[in-house]
Amino acid sequence: MIDEMRIRGLGVIDDAVLPLGPGFTAVTGETGAGKTMVVTGLGLLLGARADTSAIRAGAAQASVAGVWMVPKTGAVADIVTDAGGELEPAGDAAELYVSRTLSAEGRSRASVGGRPAPAAVLAALAEELVVVHGQSEQLRLRSAVAQRDALDRFGGQRIGDAVTRYSECFRAWRELDAEITELTENRDRRAAEAAQLREQLAEIEQLEPDAGEDVALNERAERLANAEELRLAASVARSALSSEDDEPDVSGLLAEARRSLERGADPQLAGIAETLTDLGYRAADLALQLSGYLADLDESGPHELAAVEERRAAIGGLIRQHGSLDAALEIWRTGSLRLAELDDDGDRIERLTAEAERARGELDSAADELTATRTEAAGRLSEAVTEELHALAMPDARFEVRVSPGAESSHGRDDVALLLAPHPGAEPRSVSRGASGGELSRVMLAIEVVIAGTDPVPTFVFDEVDAGIGGAAAIEVGRRLAQLARTSQVIAVTHLAQVAAFATNHLSVVKSNDGAVTASSVSRLSGEEREAEMARLLSGLADSDAALSHARELLSLGTSTN
């Protein structure tokens, strides 16, 4: 439940603190005092779209902060932890601090458990914490999706399990059907791909290229193209290192220097002589390498250069076709598997068709099970809501939940319609067409009271659920809200004393002279203050003796109910 909420700079509200707590809280006040801003502020805390037009005139920003009492473990705690926030221990429960700030420039910031969080996290928390009902929710109840959702909520785990099984079967069948369609519709394209792949593989297999061969060929071709120049350079270098004539060379000069030092008796010269010996060996080794290089050049001729250029041209063709030699090698590595897959299309379609037929059978079974489960729950929901409507001053009303065959979707094959026959002899008509605003308010409340028994919600928020009703009907609405508050927190913005009389916590929002609402003008009423507010709601006169007497009577009725 939400324990306390503070609103700043929202609508006509400058700064207001609302002590909420458990049970049934009624929020009343004069028209324009900011009652609806309470629901708007709560919506911001729950991830609703931020609208800068709601910011108080002259204010730089609007902010809302709330303290929720939540279980220490469970879905809410997991959402907070995943967002990086923390819960504050508070006895057997925990406190969750949530805030939202909206600037006049349109920037929105949210905080969950002391850490910044996107509005999507607030919306995820809302799914676990609150159900909000107002005029927009009444309109939503007119939609087929909302009517189906109401039945599924009432059906609880039985319908939930059936919906899950159906959805899994539907997804499996759709995936198989999509694959078959893709194979069938693109058969010509896949056949062309197979033919092209065969040609590419044959070309690559004929060449059998190696990784990096293109680079090696380029280097070899350049060497062969410059053979004479390279032969002269290598020959001069080899002669300088080790001449076959009597000309001085490096090896001879190093040997002569070593012998000269060896004739000395100085140990330091002996070390230098060893170095000269090593240099002689290295010179001889280099001369040998150059001889090998020259021998290779002598063996290579124009015929090898032509062969290298021919190989380069073939490899270059592969590179131009595939973008790089590595890409061609990748096709060579994986192409056979892809070709086998493409060549298997006919057999594959047969196998997939058989699998799809089996999946379709499982889907039909799951759909029948879901329809049967919904139909059984529809009968129970019809009876329970009809009974509630009788208690809500609609003694002759008959409510019916009708399940009929509909279009196939991921939610089943059922159309669910909520029907209302408000008078004896009247044909049940869809609440989307045949229910008045007052009737729709009571239908919505009756449904929530009934569903609360199978799908409890921590907090219900009603924004003028009493719209379009009064008198005895309003009293019964108040009574049902009090009943709902036995298992959930209920917050109701109302303009009817008959509803407010059943509240265990009555908050009054009073507009000051300049139109601002401060913290002191939102107060918890009791005793004579509450009686005066009730009288004002009844007659517009807070000090009317007749209205005060009626107010006390209503409060007595509400107290006896609670």
ZICORMO-V605376 format. One record per backbone hydrogen bond with DSSP energy under -0.5 kcal/mol. NH is the residue of the N-H (numbers start at 1). CO is the residue of the C=O. E is the energy in kcal/mol with one decimal. If there is no record, write none. Layout:
# ZICORMO-V605376
nh=(NH NH)
co=(CO CO)
e=(E E)
This chain:
# ZICORMO-V605376
nh=(3 3 4 5 6 7 8 9 10 11 11 13 14 15 16 18 19 20 20 21 25 25 26 26 27 28 28 30 33 38 38 39 40 41 42 43 44 45 46 47 48 52 54 55 56 59 62 63 64 65 66 67 68 68 69 70 70 78 79 80 81 82 83 84 85 86 88 89 90 93 94 95 96 98 98 99 100 101 102 103 104 106 109 110 111 112 113 114 115 117 121 122 123 124 125 126 127 128 128 129 130 131 133 138 139 140 141 142 142 143 147 148 149 150 151 152 153 154 155 156 156 158 159 160 161 162 163 164 165 166 167 168 169 170 171 172 173 174 175 176 177 178 179 180 181 182 183 184 185 186 187 190 191 192 193 194 195 196 197 198 199 200 201 202 203 204 205 206 207 208 213 216 217 218 219 220 221 222 223 224 225 226 227 230 231 232 233 234 235 236 237 238 239 240 241 242 250 251 253 254 255 256 257 258 259 260 261 262 263 264 269 270 271 272 273 274 275 276 277 278 279 280 281 282 283 284 285 286 287 288 289 290 291 292 293 294 295 296 297 298 299 300 304 305 306 307 308 309 310 311 312 313 314 315 316 317 318 319 320 321 322 323 328 329 330 331 332 333 334 335 338 339 340 341 342 343 344 345 348 349 350 351 352 353 354 355 356 357 358 359 360 361 362 363 364 365 366 367 368 369 370 371 372 373 374 375 376 377 378 379 380 381 382 383 384 385 386 387 388 389 390 391 392 393 394 397 398 400 402 402 403 404 404 406 409 412 415 416 417 417 419 419 420 421 422 426 429 431 433 434 435 440 441 442 443 444 445 446 447 448 449 450 451 452 453 454 455 459 460 461 462 463 463 464 464 467 469 473 474 475 476 477 478 479 480 481 482 483 484 485 486 487 488 489 490 491 492 493 494 494 499 500 501 502 503 504 505 506 507 507 508 509 510 510 512 515 517 518 521 522 523 523 525 525 529 530 531 532 533 534 535 536 537 538 539 540 540 541 542 544 548 549 550 551 552 553 554 555 556 557 558 559 560 561 562)
co=(1 67 67 18 65 16 63 14 13 9 54 10 517 517 7 5 17 3 18 2 23 490 24 505 492 26 507 509 30 34 35 35 36 37 38 39 40 41 42 44 43 50 51 52 9 56 102 8 100 6 98 4 66 96 1 68 94 74 75 76 77 78 79 81 80 113 95 87 93 90 70 88 68 66 96 111 64 109 62 107 60 103 101 117 99 115 97 97 112 110 118 118 119 120 121 122 123 124 125 125 126 459 461 134 135 136 137 138 139 140 143 144 145 146 147 148 149 150 151 152 153 155 155 156 157 158 159 160 161 162 163 164 165 166 167 168 169 170 171 172 173 174 175 176 177 178 179 180 181 182 184 186 187 188 189 190 191 192 193 194 195 196 197 198 199 200 201 202 203 204 210 212 213 214 215 216 217 218 219 220 221 222 224 226 227 228 229 230 231 232 233 234 235 236 237 238 240 241 249 250 251 252 253 254 255 256 257 258 259 261 266 266 267 268 269 270 271 272 273 274 275 276 277 278 279 280 281 282 283 284 285 286 287 288 289 290 291 292 293 294 295 296 301 301 302 303 304 305 306 307 308 309 310 311 312 313 314 315 316 317 318 319 324 325 326 327 328 329 330 331 334 335 336 337 338 339 340 342 344 345 346 347 348 349 350 351 352 353 354 355 356 357 358 359 360 361 362 363 364 365 366 367 368 369 370 371 372 373 374 375 376 377 378 379 380 381 382 383 384 385 386 387 388 390 389 394 421 419 400 417 401 402 415 413 412 409 404 414 402 415 400 417 429 398 420 423 420 418 430 430 431 436 437 438 439 440 441 442 443 444 445 446 447 448 450 451 451 129 489 131 491 133 461 462 493 464 466 470 470 471 472 473 474 475 476 477 478 479 480 481 483 484 484 458 23 460 25 462 27 492 496 496 497 499 500 24 24 525 26 505 523 28 508 521 516 512 12 516 518 519 508 521 506 523 526 526 527 528 529 530 531 532 533 534 535 535 536 535 540 541 544 545 546 547 548 549 550 551 552 553 554 555 556 557 558)
e=(-0.6 -3.2 -1.2 -1.8 -3.0 -2.9 -2.8 -1.7 -1.1 -0.5 -3.6 -2.2 -1.3 -2.8 -2.9 -3.4 -0.6 -2.1 -0.7 -1.2 -0.6 -3.4 -0.5 -2.5 -2.9 -0.6 -2.5 -0.6 -2.1 -0.6 -1.5 -0.7 -2.3 -3.0 -2.1 -2.4 -1.9 -1.8 -1.1 -1.5 -2.7 -0.5 -1.9 -1.6 -2.6 -2.4 -2.8 -2.5 -2.4 -2.3 -3.1 -2.5 -0.5 -2.8 -3.6 -0.7 -2.8 -2.2 -2.2 -2.3 -2.5 -2.7 -1.5 -1.7 -2.4 -1.5 -2.8 -0.6 -2.3 -1.5 -2.2 -3.7 -2.7 -2.4 -0.6 -2.3 -2.4 -3.2 -3.2 -3.0 -2.3 -1.9 -2.7 -0.5 -2.4 -2.9 -2.7 -0.5 -1.3 -2.1 -1.4 -1.0 -2.2 -2.0 -2.2 -2.3 -1.5 -0.7 -1.0 -1.6 -2.1 -2.1 -3.8 -2.0 -1.9 -2.0 -2.0 -0.6 -1.1 -2.2 -1.8 -2.2 -2.6 -2.0 -1.6 -2.5 -2.5 -1.9 -2.3 -0.7 -0.8 -0.8 -0.8 -2.4 -3.4 -1.9 -3.0 -2.2 -2.5 -2.4 -2.8 -2.2 -2.3 -3.0 -2.5 -2.2 -2.5 -2.5 -2.1 -1.9 -2.8 -2.6 -1.9 -2.4 -2.4 -2.3 -2.4 -2.6 -2.9 -1.5 -1.2 -2.6 -2.3 -2.3 -2.2 -2.2 -2.2 -2.4 -2.3 -2.2 -2.0 -2.3 -2.6 -2.4 -2.0 -2.4 -2.9 -1.9 -1.4 -2.9 -2.0 -1.7 -2.6 -1.8 -2.0 -2.3 -2.7 -2.0 -1.8 -2.4 -2.3 -1.0 -1.3 -2.3 -2.9 -2.3 -1.9 -2.6 -2.4 -2.4 -2.0 -2.5 -2.4 -2.1 -1.6 -3.5 -3.0 -2.2 -2.5 -2.5 -2.0 -2.5 -2.2 -2.1 -2.5 -1.9 -1.7 -2.1 -1.0 -1.4 -0.6 -1.5 -1.5 -1.3 -2.2 -1.8 -1.5 -2.1 -2.1 -2.2 -2.3 -2.1 -2.1 -2.3 -2.5 -2.4 -2.3 -2.3 -2.2 -2.1 -2.2 -2.3 -1.9 -2.0 -2.3 -2.4 -2.2 -2.3 -2.0 -2.2 -2.1 -1.8 -0.7 -1.8 -2.1 -1.7 -2.7 -2.3 -2.1 -2.2 -2.7 -2.2 -2.0 -2.7 -2.7 -1.8 -1.5 -2.1 -2.6 -1.9 -2.5 -2.3 -1.6 -2.5 -2.0 -1.9 -2.1 -1.8 -2.5 -2.8 -1.8 -2.8 -2.2 -2.0 -2.4 -2.7 -0.9 -1.3 -3.0 -2.9 -1.8 -2.4 -3.0 -2.5 -2.0 -2.3 -2.9 -2.2 -2.0 -2.7 -2.6 -1.9 -2.1 -2.3 -2.6 -2.1 -2.4 -2.7 -2.4 -2.2 -2.4 -2.6 -2.4 -2.3 -2.7 -2.6 -2.1 -2.2 -2.6 -1.6 -1.5 -2.8 -2.4 -1.9 -2.4 -2.6 -2.1 -2.0 -1.8 -2.7 -1.9 -1.4 -1.0 -0.7 -1.8 -1.5 -2.1 -2.5 -0.6 -2.7 -0.5 -0.5 -2.4 -3.0 -1.9 -1.4 -3.4 -0.5 -2.3 -0.5 -3.4 -0.6 -3.0 -2.7 -0.6 -1.8 -2.0 -2.5 -2.0 -3.4 -0.6 -3.0 -2.0 -1.8 -2.6 -2.5 -2.1 -2.9 -2.6 -2.1 -2.5 -2.2 -3.1 -2.1 -1.4 -1.8 -3.4 -1.2 -3.2 -2.7 -3.1 -3.5 -0.5 -0.9 -2.6 -1.6 -1.8 -1.1 -0.7 -1.7 -2.1 -2.0 -2.5 -2.3 -2.4 -2.3 -2.1 -2.0 -2.6 -1.8 -1.3 -1.3 -1.4 -2.9 -2.7 -2.8 -2.9 -3.0 -2.0 -0.7 -0.6 -2.2 -2.2 -1.6 -1.7 -1.9 -1.9 -0.5 -3.1 -0.6 -2.2 -2.7 -0.6 -1.8 -1.9 -1.7 -0.8 -0.5 -1.2 -1.3 -1.6 -0.6 -3.3 -0.6 -1.1 -0.8 -2.0 -2.6 -2.0 -2.5 -2.3 -2.2 -2.2 -1.9 -2.8 -0.6 -1.9 -0.7 -0.5 -0.8 -3.0 -2.5 -2.3 -2.6 -2.5 -1.9 -2.4 -2.7 -2.3 -2.0 -2.7 -2.6 -2.2 -1.5 -2.2)
